[in-house]
């Protein structure tokens, strides 16, 4: 009897050990698969992102060609009719003010860099990125001083522009940006320069409070690129003439 009871105990132990080994093997296989699946997903996302970027470039190229053709037609019609010429001229102004055209002219170029870091533990800390609202304050001061067009790192500033922190980048118009920041503003160079460099103004605050390296250059000719995103109005609608009379 003792002999059989001993065999039973050994059998149970063997079964128990086999069960543990089976569970460990499954967990190991699962962890290996888990390491491969994210990599496959990342590669899939990279391929999808590349495809979307290629599609965007293709669409933008087509848009530029259509706009060039439209401008040619508008120019030909404007030469034939003074009324149409006036409409085309007004349309150009609206396009410029809305930010959907490249513009050029005199103004200022403001360069903002993080302070030189000597402590290795602060290498990854960016004062301007973690205080990106300073960029918004600078843009507001430039607009108050009469800037007709503003861009940050070639991103045109519009009424719908969003500036927000996203991970380790500052997104402007949904595009990730990082320092140094180059702020362009078209307008009277002297007025713009003096407006942002007044005592206790935005640039002095950047320098004194945040130790940022900021320089302002007057320029006689700069180019600010157009807004390349899509403008969508979810709630706002134009008011019809009959509604204005009510």
Long-range contacts (C-beta under 8 A, 24 or more apart in sequence): 60-228, 96-148, 96-149, 98-158, 98-231, 99-149, 99-156, 99-157, 99-158, 99-226, 99-227, 100-226, 100-227, 100-231, 101-226, 102-223, 102-224, 102-225, 102-226, 103-148, 103-149, 103-186, 103-223, 103-224, 103-226, 104-186, 104-221, 104-222, 104-223, 104-224, 105-148, 105-149, 105-186, 105-187, 105-221, 105-222, 106-186, 106-187, 106-188, 106-189, 106-218, 106-219, 106-220, 106-221, 106-222, 107-147, 107-184, 107-185, 107-186, 107-187, 107-188, 107-189, 107-192, 107-218, 107-219, 107-222, 108-142, 108-184, 108-185, 108-187, 108-189, 108-192, 108-193, 108-196, 108-216, 108-217, 108-218, 108-219, 109-182, 109-183, 109-184, 109-216, 109-217, 109-219, 109-222, 110-138, 110-182, 110-183, 110-184, 110-185, 110-196, 110-203, 110-214, 110-215, 110-216, 110-217, 111-180, 111-181, 111-182, 111-183, 111-213, 111-214, 111-215, 111-217, 112-179, 112-180, 112-181, 112-182, 112-183, 112-206, 112-212, 112-213, 112-214, 113-179, 113-180, 113-181, 113-212, 113-213, 113-214, 114-179, 114-180, 114-212, 114-213, 115-210, 115-211, 115-212, 115-213, 116-213, 126-178, 126-179, 127-210, 127-211, 127-212, 128-179, 128-181, 128-206, 128-210, 128-212, 129-165, 129-168, 129-169, 129-170, 129-178, 129-179, 130-165, 131-210, 132-163, 132-164, 132-165, 132-170, 134-202, 134-205, 134-206, 134-210, 134-212, 135-163, 135-170, 135-181, 135-183, 136-163, 137-202, 138-183, 138-196, 138-202, 138-203, 139-183, 141-195, 141-196, 141-201, 141-202, 142-183, 142-185, 142-187, 142-192, 142-195, 142-196, 144-195, 145-187, 145-188, 145-191, 145-192, 145-194, 145-195, 145-196, 146-187, 146-188, 146-191, 146-192, 147-185, 147-186, 147-187, 147-192, 148-186, 148-187, 149-184, 149-185, 149-186, 149-224, 150-183, 150-184, 150-185, 150-186, 150-224, 151-183, 151-184, 151-224, 151-225, 152-177, 152-181, 152-182, 152-183, 153-177, 153-181, 153-182, 154-182, 154-225, 156-224, 156-225, 156-226, 156-227, 156-228, 158-227, 158-231, 160-231, 173-227, 173-229, 174-229, 184-222, 184-224, 186-222, 186-224, 189-218, 189-219, 189-220, 190-218, 193-218
